[in-house]
Amino acid sequence: MVRILISLVFVFASLFVNAQKEIDSTFVDSNFLEDQFYIGVTYNFLVNKDDAINQRNLSYGLQGGFIKDIPLNKSRKLALGIGLGYALNNYYSNLRATETDSGIDYSILNNTGDYKRNKIESHVIEMPLEFRWRNATGADYKFWRIYAGIKLGYVLSTRSKYIGNIVRSSFYNNDTSSFQYGLSFSFGYNTFNIHMHYSLSNLFNDSTVLNGETITMKPLRVGLIFYIL
């Protein structure tokens, strides 16, 4: 008798699951919101830099956060996105920062291989503002998307790190711009989406110089971004 009851429970459970799947496949949520959480990984280029500055190793960035999706039309295929997130960005190059009693000096490392790593690492609170288009329906989670906008950033902290064969140094670097802003663009289908961000602000303050010239290089980040409901 117990076996019969257990068998009936499994039968009814399987029927309920199949019926629920059929309902879900045809149900269209007229109030759906899309892509409210995001995680991304990028390769960080340095553009508009001095010819003597070269990138080395893997300059990478990690980002993640939440975006409030605000639909603009009845089909909800057009929307605004306003969010808040966090980003960790690393820039490996031969531009060495050295902490001195009078401030921070900058110099170019030679290419003889007498050091292992040299980088600038920043931690940033970001606020993305996006105009969003997608051909989502609320029933299908695989769709095309194009998101474009701006991203504002506030730098929480920046560290300069140098690891040589003998000497090592690490210190907080206040020469980087505290407020950053740039253009962002994401497009793709389903899970994998290309993401690009070009900074309109310099990585360093206007008072930061190398050999008497202002360092005007800007970050360009290119990679993948993953959106989660």
N, C-alpha and C positions, 0 to 999 in steps of 0.2 A: 504493500500500500504506500509506504514511504517512497519507494522508487518511482511509483506511478505519479505521485504528487510532485516529486522533483522533476520528472520528465515533463509534466504539464507546465511547471514554472519556466523551464528552459524554452519550451515551445512558445508560450505566451511572451516571454522576454524577447525571443528572436523575432516574433511577429511585430512586437512594439518597436523594436529597433529598425526593422525594415520599413515600417510605416512612417517612422520619424524621418528616415532618410529620404523617402519619397516626398514628404512634406517640405523638408529642407531644400530639396532640389528645385522645387517650384515656387517656394516662398521668396518674395522680394521685399526686403525691409526698406520702406520709404524714408526711414530716418537714419540710414546707415552713415557711419563716419569711417574714414579710411586713414591708415598710416599714422597713427597717433604716437607710436614709439619708433625710434630709429637707433641703429647701431651702424657705425661705419669705420672703415680702415682706408688710409690713403698713403700715397708716397708724396713727400713734401719736397717740391722744387724751390729753389731760390732764384728769382728772376730779377732783372735790373741790377745786377751785382757788378762789382769791379772785376775786370778780366783776371786779376790775380787770385780771386776767390774761387775755389773748386769744391764741389761736394764729394764726400767720401762716405763709405759704408751705406747703410740703409736708413735714410731719413724718413721716418714713418710717423703717422698720426693715428690716433684712436678718438672716436667721438661717440656720444650717445645722449639721448634725452627724450623729452616728451614734446609733442606738437599738438596744440588744440586745433582741430579741423573745423572750419566754419564754412559750410556750403553756401554758394551764392545763387544757385538756381534750383528749380524744382527737381530736375534730374539728379542733382547733387554731383554732377561731373565737374563743375567748376567750384573752386573753394579757395579760401584763404587759410594759411597756416601760420599760427603764432606760437612759438615754443620757447623752451628753456632747456639747455643742455650743458654738457661738460666735454672738454677736449684736452687731450694730451698730445703735444706736438714736439717732435725731435728734429733738429737740423744738424746733421754732421757735415763739417767742412774743415778747411784748413785755416779758417779765421779764428785765431786764438785770442781769448780774453784773459788778461792777467790783472789780478787785484793788487793795487799798490796803495801807499799811504795817501796819495793825492787823487785817487779814483781808479778807474779801470782803463788799462791800455790795451790796444788791439794791434796785432801783428799777423803776418802771413807765415804759416809753417812751411818749411821746405818739403819736397816730395821724396826725401831720401829714406823714408820709412822709419824714422827714429821716434815715432810715437804710434800708439795703438788706436786711440779714439780721442776725438775732440768734438764737443757738441754743445748746443744750446737747447735746453729743455724747458718748455713752458706749459703751465696749467691754466686753462682759460674757461671762464663761464661764458656760454654763448646764448644768443637770442636770435634764432632764425625767423625770418618773415618771408613767407612764400606765397606766390600765386600758383595755384594747383589746377592741373587738368588731368583727368583720368577717365577711361571708358568703363568704369566699374558700374555694376548694376545693383549691388547689395546681395546678390545670390551667387555671384562668381568671384572668387578671390584671386583669379589670374587675369590681370588686365594690364594695359599699357598706361604709363604715367609720364607726365612732363611737369616738373616743378622748377620754378625759377624765382629768384628773389635776392634778398640781401641777408647778411648775417653780421650781427653786432657781437663784439666780444670784449670782456673785461679780463685782463691778465691777473690772476691771483698771485702767481709767483713764477720766476724764471731763474734757472740755474745754469751756470757755465761749468762744464766739466772737461777736464783734460787728463788723459792717462798716457803718460810717456813710459819709456823703458825704465826710467829711474824716478822721475818726478810725477806726482799726482796732485791735482788741485780740484776743488769744488767749492763754489760760493754762489750766493744769491746775486743775480745781476739785475740792477735797477735801470739799466740803460735801454731796455726794450720798451716799446710803446705800451702804455697801460690800457688804452682804448684802441680796439682794432675793428675794422669794418671792411666788407668786401662783397663781391657778387658770387652767388651760388647757383648751381644748375644741376639737376638730377633728372635722369631719364632711364627708362628700362621697362622690362616686362616681368611680372611675377616677382620672384625672389631677388634676382640679381639686377642691380641698377648701378649705372655709372654715375659718379658724383664728382663735381669739380667746384673748387672754390678759389677765386682769385682775390687776393687782398688789395684793397685800394690804399691802405695805410702801410707805412714802412714798418719793418720788423723792429727797427731801433728808433730811438728819439732823434730829433733833428740835430741835437748837440753831440751825437756819437760820431766820431771821425776815425778814419784810417789814413795814416800818412797825410794828415791835414785836410782830407776830403770827407764830406759827409757820407755815411753809409746809408744808401737809399734802397737796398734790396728789399723785395717783397716776397711773401710766400705764395706759391701756387700749389694747391693740393688736389691730387687726382687719385681716385680709387673707387671702391665699391661701397654702397650703402644699402642696408637691409631695413625694410619697414615692417612693423608689426602692428596689428590692430590694437 
